[in-house]
Amino acid sequence: MLESRPQLKTLVLHNIDTVGMNVDPTLLGHHLASGAGLTFEVITRRLEDRGGGLARVNGNPQLVEGLAMPREEDEFNLTYYNSNTCWIDIDALLVAFKLTREDVGDAEKTAAAIRALAARMPTYITLKEVKKRWGHGQEDVFPVCQFEKLWVDMSHLPSIETRYVAVQRLRGQQLKDPAQLDGWLRDGSAAYVEALCDFQ
């Protein structure tokens, strides 16, 4: 991407289920003016929002996943929920990885830099169930152990300046289950998403 567009300075990263997200020029301008390496969008928390949020840890604001909290109910004390939308200054991110734009073309050097930074971040272990369908109505459920690192833990790193911006709920809420669709139709969320562009 940097080879084909060397003038590129900013990226925006978001979950596919944050369906109200769009490239808002006001938020881009806010991110650029702040000088931050990362700017995370947060929304006001509702009871149904699960997965951590914006917290003050040792005096510093940072995003904390529900997995990292000592007690599951602690996340309900947090005012802001993480929308998983993040504006990224490419050069500031490369500095955090101790890379240059030219280094990105070196797969071995880039992989080593990623591993070095990842070693400074927590690894979460979660137990999940995977369903295996054999056909003819037969299926089994197998327990699996998943190891994961989470992007929001980049907000913990002192090597990259991180900011947070509260956005309207319609922009930042996530649509994770078809059961949410009726509520979205009633509260204006569906109309908000429809107004973002022409759907063909």
FENURMO-V250651 format. One record per residue. N is the residue number from 1. SS is DSSP state (A for helix, B for strand, O for the rest). NEAR is the number of other C-alpha atoms within 8 Angstrom. Layout:
# FENURMO-V250651
n->N ss->SS near->NEAR
n->N ss->SS near->NEAR
This chain:
# FENURMO-V250651
n->1 ss->O near->5
n->2 ss->O near->8
n->3 ss->O near->5
n->4 ss->O near->5
n->5 ss->O near->7
n->6 ss->O near->7
n->7 ss->O near->5
n->8 ss->O near->7
n->9 ss->O near->7
n->10 ss->B near->8
n->11 ss->B near->8
n->12 ss->B near->9
n->13 ss->B near->9
n->14 ss->B near->9
n->15 ss->O near->7
n->16 ss->O near->5
n->17 ss->O near->7
n->18 ss->O near->15
n->19 ss->O near->11
n->20 ss->O near->12
n->21 ss->O near->9
n->22 ss->O near->6
n->23 ss->O near->7
n->24 ss->O near->6
n->25 ss->A near->6
n->26 ss->A near->6
n->27 ss->A near->8
n->28 ss->A near->10
n->29 ss->A near->8
n->30 ss->A near->8
n->31 ss->A near->12
n->32 ss->A near->8
n->33 ss->A near->6
n->34 ss->A near->7
n->35 ss->O near->6
n->36 ss->O near->12
n->37 ss->O near->13
n->38 ss->B near->15
n->39 ss->B near->13
n->40 ss->B near->14
n->41 ss->B near->14
n->42 ss->B near->17
n->43 ss->B near->14
n->44 ss->B near->9
n->45 ss->O near->9
n->46 ss->O near->5
n->47 ss->O near->6
n->48 ss->O near->4
n->49 ss->O near->7
n->50 ss->O near->7
n->51 ss->O near->10
n->52 ss->O near->14
n->53 ss->B near->15
n->54 ss->B near->14
n->55 ss->B near->9
n->56 ss->B near->8
n->57 ss->B near->7
n->58 ss->O near->4
n->59 ss->O near->5
n->60 ss->B near->6
n->61 ss->B near->8
n->62 ss->B near->10
n->63 ss->B near->13
n->64 ss->B near->12
n->65 ss->O near->10
n->66 ss->A near->11
n->67 ss->A near->8
n->68 ss->A near->6
n->69 ss->O near->11
n->70 ss->O near->5
n->71 ss->O near->5
n->72 ss->A near->8
n->73 ss->A near->6
n->74 ss->A near->9
n->75 ss->A near->12
n->76 ss->A near->7
n->77 ss->A near->6
n->78 ss->O near->12
n->79 ss->O near->9
n->80 ss->B near->11
n->81 ss->B near->14
n->82 ss->B near->14
n->83 ss->B near->12
n->84 ss->B near->12
n->85 ss->B near->15
n->86 ss->B near->11
n->87 ss->B near->13
n->88 ss->B near->12
n->89 ss->B near->12
n->90 ss->A near->11
n->91 ss->A near->10
n->92 ss->A near->9
n->93 ss->A near->12
n->94 ss->A near->11
n->95 ss->A near->9
n->96 ss->A near->10
n->97 ss->O near->10
n->98 ss->O near->7
n->99 ss->O near->11
n->100 ss->O near->9
n->101 ss->O near->9
n->102 ss->A near->6
n->103 ss->A near->9
n->104 ss->A near->10
n->105 ss->A near->7
n->106 ss->O near->8
n->107 ss->A near->7
n->108 ss->A near->6
n->109 ss->A near->9
n->110 ss->A near->12
n->111 ss->A near->8
n->112 ss->A near->8
n->113 ss->A near->11
n->114 ss->A near->9
n->115 ss->A near->8
n->116 ss->A near->9
n->117 ss->A near->10
n->118 ss->A near->9
n->119 ss->O near->7
n->120 ss->O near->6
n->121 ss->O near->9
n->122 ss->O near->8
n->123 ss->O near->8
n->124 ss->B near->9
n->125 ss->B near->8
n->126 ss->B near->7
n->127 ss->B near->8
n->128 ss->B near->8
n->129 ss->B near->8
n->130 ss->B near->8
n->131 ss->B near->8
n->132 ss->B near->8
n->133 ss->B near->8
n->134 ss->B near->8
n->135 ss->B near->6
n->136 ss->O near->4
n->137 ss->O near->6
n->138 ss->B near->7
n->139 ss->B near->9
n->140 ss->B near->8
n->141 ss->B near->8
n->142 ss->B near->8
n->143 ss->B near->8
n->144 ss->B near->8
n->145 ss->B near->8
n->146 ss->B near->9
n->147 ss->B near->8
n->148 ss->B near->7
n->149 ss->O near->10
n->150 ss->O near->7
n->151 ss->A near->5
n->152 ss->A near->9
n->153 ss->A near->12
n->154 ss->A near->9
n->155 ss->A near->10
n->156 ss->A near->7
n->157 ss->O near->7
n->158 ss->O near->5
n->159 ss->O near->5
n->160 ss->O near->13
n->161 ss->O near->8
n->162 ss->B near->10
n->163 ss->B near->9
n->164 ss->B near->8
n->165 ss->B near->8
n->166 ss->B near->9
n->167 ss->O near->9
n->168 ss->O near->7
n->169 ss->A near->8
n->170 ss->A near->8
n->171 ss->A near->11
n->172 ss->A near->16
n->173 ss->O near->11
n->174 ss->O near->8
n->175 ss->O near->9
n->176 ss->O near->6
n->177 ss->O near->6
n->178 ss->A near->6
n->179 ss->A near->5
n->180 ss->A near->9
n->181 ss->A near->8
n->182 ss->A near->7
n->183 ss->A near->7
n->184 ss->A near->10
n->185 ss->A near->10
n->186 ss->A near->7
n->187 ss->A near->7
n->188 ss->O near->8
n->189 ss->A near->11
n->190 ss->A near->9
n->191 ss->A near->8
n->192 ss->A near->10
n->193 ss->A near->10
n->194 ss->A near->9
n->195 ss->O near->7
n->196 ss->O near->8
n->197 ss->O near->6
n->198 ss->O near->6
n->199 ss->O near->4
n->200 ss->O near->2
